[in-house]
Amino acid sequence: MGLTTDITSDNTHFTIGLDEKFDFAKVHDFKEAYSALPPDVQVVEVDLAKTEYMDSSALGMLLNMQKSLSGRDLTFQITHCRPQVARILKISRFDKKFDIS
């Protein structure tokens, strides 16, 4: 499956949901998921509820997404992190760049 995308009916909240592994194999799909973001979107959420493993390329993908969309006034959220994933994000200081829950 890889990843899923969802957008609210008012086009303001866009969610990318990832499966068990968030790694280099997802580079193309992840970038494609946010590349045609509607102009009304205010929140970009990356839902890691199912993610048990992420590597350094996943961290790079998150940073690249934020950089790619930096010209827009967006809130970036990483949600539903499992403990091991939350630990990686905290050690990498991603809590300074993203809202993490």
Residue, then its C-alpha position, 0 to 999 in steps of 0.5 A: m500500500g505505501l501511503t494514502t492521502d486525504i483532504t477535508s471537504d473544505n480543502t484546508h487540511f491535507t493528510i498523508g498517511l504512511d504504512e509500517k515503513f517510512d523509508f527510501a522506498k517511499v521517496h517518489d510517492f511521498k513527494e508526489a503526494y504533496s506536490a499538487l497541494p490545493p491553494d486553500v490548504q492550511v494544514v499538512e499532516v503526516d499521520l504515522a499511526k501505522t509507522e513502526y520504522m523510519d530511517s534517515s531518508a524519511l527525515g530528509m523527506l519531511l524536511n524536503m516537504q517543508k522546504s518545498l512548501s516554504g513559500r506558503d503559510l502552512t502548519f506542518q503536523i506529524t501525528h499519532c507517532r508510536p513511541q519508537v518513531a517519536r523517539i527518533l523525531k525527538i532525538s533529531r530535534f524535529d519537534k523544533k520544526f514540526d508540531i508533533s503529537 
